[in-house]
Amino acid sequence: MPGGGVIMRNQWVRFIAIAALVTFHALPLAARENSTKLYAEAQRRALSGDIEGAITGFRAVVAISPYYALGHYGLGKALLHTENGTDLAIRHLRRAVLLDRRLAKGYFYLGMALMFQKNYRHALHAFNNAYRNNAEMIESLYNMYAIYDIMEARGKAQRYFDLYRTKKAKEERDVLF
C-alpha cells in the first residue's frame, strides 16, 4: 500500500470483487459455460441425493472458476450434508458471501453451519444478512429466535419469534389469494 499503510478489510473486499470480475471476463467463454453446466449437473446430483457426486462436481466448478460465488455456495451447502464437513463448508460459504454480498441463501447456510458449531453470535449475523438481502427468507427470523432462546435472551427471542409468526401468517394469507 502506498505510504506503508495497512490494507483495511473493505479494501480487500473491493480488491477481491475486482479480481473476480477481471478473472471472470478473462476466462474463455467455454470455461465459463462449462462451469455453469458443471454447476447445474452438481446441483442435480445434490437434489437427487448423490451428495458425494455433487461435492465432486462443485469442486470442479470451483477449480475452473474460483471466483464463482455459486460454486462455493453449492460446495459449502453440500459439505454440510457430510460428517465432519462443517469447517470446510463454513470456509466455502464465507467465500461465497464475500464474492457476492447479496447472496441471501449463502448467508442462510453459513448461519446454519455456524449454528451447528454453536458459534451463535456469528450465526446471528449471517441470518440477519440473509433476511436483510431477501425478506422472503423468514426462516432466518425463526433461527434468530432459536439462537436467542438458547442464549437465554428471552426478550430478543420473543421479538424475533413474533416477527417470524407475523411474516409466516402473511405468507400463508398471500397463498390463499
Secondary structure by P-SEA (a helix, b strand, c coil): ccccccccaaaaaaaaaaaaaaaaaaccaaaaaaaaaaaaaaaaaaaacaaaaaaaaaaaaaaaccccaaaaaaaaaaaaacccaaaaaaaaaaaaaaacccaaaaaaaaaaaaaaacccaaaaaaaaaaaaaccccaaaaaaaaaaaaaacaaaaaaaaaaaaaaaaaaaaaaaac
